[in-house]
Amino acid sequence: MNKFTVFYLLCLSVVANAGAEVRSISGPKNFLYSSSDDLSKIQPQLSRPDIGGIQIVYNWKDLEPAKGQYDFAQIEKDLAFVNNLQKKLFIQIQDRFFLPDAKNVPSYLMQDSVYNGGITRQDDNPGENKPVGSGWVAQQWNPAVQARYQALLQALAKKFDGKVYGVNLPETAIDIDMKRDKTGFSCDKYFDAEMKNIAVARQAFKKSHVVQYVNFWPCEWNNDRNYMGRIFEYAAKHDIGLGGPDIVPNKKAQMKNAYPFFHRYKDKISLIAMAVQEPTLTYINTETKKPFTREEFEAFGRNYLGARIIFWSLSAPWLKQPVDSDSEAIANGS
């Protein structure tokens, strides 16, 4: 081995070690998470130097008030506000809802017989010490309904691709009472429909990040149907980001579903973006007997899940405190 080769290999080693050191001390970037309300109300939090941007949830109904007639005025307004603060905007296109009266899909989906009601009831039990609540989910397994959702994604891409930092599709978890359901739901149909949606989103949004939230699949536990394995493998091959609505360190249910896959694929997925939403803040650390701290959320999100972005609920206690310049440098690392 000549001297040049030795020198070259030494340089590579130094660069690699330096890169590893940077990754080890840098944390996920902090974004806020909110519905599409008046952003001026949360401007102080959004303006913080340790906040990189915001994820805003937009209901399908508000974006398509009539079939094929789109209203993106709120997104345009929000984007202008965020850009003015030199922050980034992530948009979540919501097709599932977690309150009994929240049927937030276009009315034509519920009225035209081809859509078979458009939505179906689901249950949800977020956080700890929370009662089970009933909500609704769009029938993505109905090809007619799915076609309309995909048309919405394509219309959004024509308007906002490269302008918004990213778009994300809602969590995969739904809870359907299959004994009473009359919509033709099956777990395989639902999985196939969600996979088609992320493919369409990726094809439409060529410049902005595309992130699919994945936490649980109906009918699956511990990847026994290989739904989880397939979506992670597909995402790794097609430049699709993945994430989830909850960082709950070492939670048993999550450790039997999405979390091990995030850990396994954290260096293969183009972007991992996780959330700490309102229900997430209610979870208790079994060791401390207290709610998880910011540091605990960040450490597990960064080190185990590989998160590069964390979407924080405005209820997070640390957002009510002054900016810490030292933690700012870490929190907004690579």
N, C-alpha and C positions, 0 to 999 in steps of 0.2 A: 504494500500500500504506500503510494508516494505522499509527499508532504502536502500537496494540494488537496488530495482526497481526505487526509486526516483533518486539515483545516476546514474543509467543506462540511464534513460530518460534525465537527465541533460546533460550527455555526448553526447547523440545523438543530443540534441539541439545545443550544442556548435559546434559540427562537422558540422551540417547542416548550421548554421549561418556563420561559417568560409568559407565553400564552396561557399555560396551565395556571400560572400564578395569578394572572389577571382574571381568569375565569373563576378562580377559587375565592377571590375577594370581592368580585362584582356581583351585585344582586339583580333581581328582575326589575324592570322599569315599572314604575307605579302609574297606573291610570285610574281615573274615577269610573264609577259605574252608576248610571242614572237612567230614569225614564226621560222622555222628551218633554220636559217642563221648561219654564223660563230659565235659561242658563245664567241670566244675570243674577239670579238668587244665589247661585253657587260660584260666582266669579272669584271670590276670595280663595276658595279651595282650589279651583282650577288654575288660578294664577300662581300657585305655589311653585317655586323652582324645583321641588322634588316630585312634581307631577308632570308626566309627559303628554297626557292627553285624556280623553274620556271615551267610554263606550256608552252609547245611547241605544235604548231599546225602542224600536218602532213597531207598532202593531200593524198587521196586514191590513186591517180595515181602514186605517188612516191613510195608507199609501195607495189604496185602490178603492176609492169610494163607489165606483161603478165599474162594471166589467170592461176591462181594457182601457179605463180612463184613470190615469195615475196623477197623484198629487204629491209632489216631492218638495213642496214649498218649505215644510218644516225642516227637512234635512238641509236644504239650501241655506236656510236661516241659521241653523245650528253650525253648519260648516263654516259660514262666514264669521260667526262669533268665535269659534275655536281657532280658525286661522289668524284672526286678529290678535289673539293671545299667543300666537306662535306655538300652538299645541296641535296634537293629532286627534283625528276622529275615527273611532271604530263604530260601525253600525250593526246592530243585531236585528234581524228580520224575524219577528216573533209570530209563530203560527200555533202556539199553545199557551194556555192561560190557567191561572191557579186560583180563581175565585168562581163561585157558582154562577154569578151573573156576568162573567167576563167572556162573552162570545164575540171576540174582537176580530172576526173575519168579515169580508165583504158580504153584504146582505144577500146578494144574488146566489152565493154558495149555499145558503140555507133555504132559498126559495125555489130554485130551479131543480126539478126532479133528477136531472142528469148527475147532480152532485150528491144525491142521496142524503141530504141534510147538511153536507159540507163538514160538519164537526161531529165529534162524539165525546161522551163524558169520560173523564179520567179522574183518578184520585192522586193526591200528593200529600206528603208528610215531611216537610222540610224542617231541619233543625232539631233541637231537643225540646221535650215538653211542649210540643205543638200538637193541636188536634188535627186529625186527618181532614183535609178540605177537598171539596170536589171542584174540578175545573173542566176545561175543554181542550181538545186538540184537533187540528185540521186532519182530515182523512187523506193523508199523503199516499196511502195504499190504494186509493181510488184514482185511477189514471186521469180522470177528468179534473179532479181537484188538484192533483200534482201538476198537471199541465199549466194551470193558472198560477200556481206558486212559482213555477220555473219561469213563466213569462214575466212575472214581477221581478225576479232576480235579473233577468236579461235586460229589462227596461232600466233597472237601477244601474247596471253596469254601463249602459250606454251613456248615462248621465254622470256617473260618479267614479268610474274606474280611473285610478291614478290620482283622484282628488281626495277620496277618503283613504285613510291609512289602511283600513281593513274592513272586511265584512265577516260577520260570523253567523252561523246557523245554530238554532237553539239545541239544547241538550237532547240526547237520544232517549233518555228515560221517559217512559210513559207507563201508566198502569190502567189497562183496559180490562173490564169485566167481560171476558170472552164468552161466558155463558149467556149473558144478556145482550151482547153486542149484535147488531143486525146490519153492520156496514160491510161485511166481508173481510174484516180484519184477520190477519194471521201474522205471526211473528216473522216468518220468512218474507211475506209481502212488505211488511213495514221496513225490515232491514234493507231489502232491495230498493225500496223507494228512497230511503235516506241516502243510500250510496249513489243513486242516480242524481239526487239533488246536489250533493257536493261536487259531482262531476260537472254538472251544468254550471254551478257557481264558479268553479275553477276555470272552465272554458270561457265564461262571460267576463270575469274579472281577471284580466291578463296582467295588470300592474299592481293592484291593491292586494294585500294579504287576504287569503281566504282561510277561515278557521271554523272547523266543526266542533261544537261542544259534544263530548262523548263521556258518559259516566256509567250508565247501565243500559242493557238491552232487555226488552221484555222476553220472557221465557229462558233467559240465559243466566247462568251462574258459573263463575270461574271458567269462562270461555268454553263451556261444554258444547256450544254450537259453532264455535269459532267465528262468531260475529266480531268480537273484539279483536281477535287476531287478524281478521281480514281487513277491518277498517284501518288499523295501524299500518299494515303492510301496504295498503293502497295509498294511504296518505304519504308514506315515505317515498313512494315511487312517483307520485304525481304532484309534488310541491304543494301539498295541502297541510295547513296548520291544524293542530288539534288543541283542545282545551277542555275546560269544565267549569260548572257553576260553583264548585265548592273545593276549597283546600281544607281538608280535615285530617291532620297528621295521624297516620296509622289507623284510621277508622276501619274496622273489620270488613264492613260491606264493600267499601271502596277498594280495600286490599285484595278482595276476591274478584274484582272486576277491572276497572280501568287503570288504577294506580300502577300495578306492576308493569303494564304495557308502556305507560309514560316513562317509567324508569328505564325499561329495556330499550326504548326507541328515542330517548331524549337527545341523542346525538345524530339521529337520522331524520327527525321531523323538522321541517323548515322553521316553524314557529310554534312554541307551546305557550298558550296564554290561559291562565287560570283566574278564577274569581274568588273574592271573599265578599259574598253578598250578606244581606241582613240575616237570613237563617244561619249562615256559616258562623256568624259571630256568637251564636247561642251555644255552640258545641263546647263541651267541658273536657279539659285535659285530665285524664284519669289519674295522672301522677300528682298534679298540683291541686286538683279539685277546683280549679278556677278556669274561666274561659281562656282559650288560647290567646297568647299575646301576638303582637305584630311580628316580633322577632321569631316566634315559633312558626307562624304561618309562612314567613319569608324563608326561613331555613329549610323547612320541609318542601316548600314549593320550588326553591332553587336547587337544593342538593339532591332530592329524591325524584321529584317530578320533572325537573329540567325547565321550569317556567322562566321565560324571558320577559313576560308581561304579567302583572297582577292587576286585575280590575277590582278596585276597592269600593265597598259601600260607603256612602257618605256618613254612615253611622259609626264607622271605625273610630275608636277613641283617639288615635294618634293624629287624625285630621283636625282635631279640635285644639291641638297643641302647636306652639310655634315651630318653625322649621329648624331642624338640627342640621347645621352645615356639614358635619362629619357624616351623618347618616344619609344626607342628600347625595353626597359623592358616591356612596355605595349603592343606594337605592336606584340611582339612574345610571348605573354602569351598563356594560354591554349586555 
